[in-house]
Amino acid sequence: MALLGTMEAAGVMPGVVSLNAAILACARQAEGGGDKAAQAVSLLRGMRGRGLTPNARSYNAAFSACARVGDWRTAETLLEDMAAGGATVTVRLGSDPNPNPNPNPNPNPNPNPNPNPKPKQPGRRPARRRGQAGNGGQAELGGHA
């Protein structure tokens, strides 16, 4: 919070990313008491007054702060604010052990076990190992036979 004040005193107006970081910092410190949670919510609600539009990260950080102190009523009003602002709100209750609706357990459809294959360069032969000759294993010495 002090950093935000320092930024504003220097004439630098914090953007969405800076405010999201501040909201998240308050949320992480909110377990001890409601003061930090209230600061997080205040920062979120003040974003529009600064001409900024809160994003999903903004709301998620504020929801986290509310959850840490058990302030479900404020979280509910934030959901309403979020929906009123035009955001699509999806609420999931409980924990879903498989949030991926894809029944395929392998998220990588590529059967290639090498995730970073090196592309072959046209017209180039593969490099040979040191001491490996290209004539059936017999090394040639430079000279006349």
Steps between C-alpha positions, in 0.01 A plus 500: 500500500788734573635441150170612346516820704860557391405446136213748521716756682752476215224562246490138378147367494485127570338286233295184518807276545637708789163517671447126451833438671394723790160328529670160501753615763213613722320170442805302607523701822125494569487190720605690810210741482243671285699820449709366210194338343319833518801669338496245219132562432553876521780482243282295269204736529727802452631373167202630304541843663854504359366426153614137512296189435557217748571165335450141617827511697381812680179333610665166581750670732217689676295178527802335659523778757130463584532123527795523739296700749169328430331812360260326261259793481765729358607227257139471386476876438826481304346227284202727437733792416695275266186390316369858486830602339428267208719206603388144453482344844541127547469366852626154586407363837725245662812362347499312174776239488493514120424855384591406142184392315715311249474127580843437344744460792790595272484876443766474229347356183848465346616139540863610456675448836755768416323834565775707334622316193774674308392575145701326232686729269466405135819401321705443813627168622486421868816581688728205572645428837866547555698206366207371302575455134250493222658203321385201697690583815848519345677827548686645206829669546579789272767381260555282201450130504 
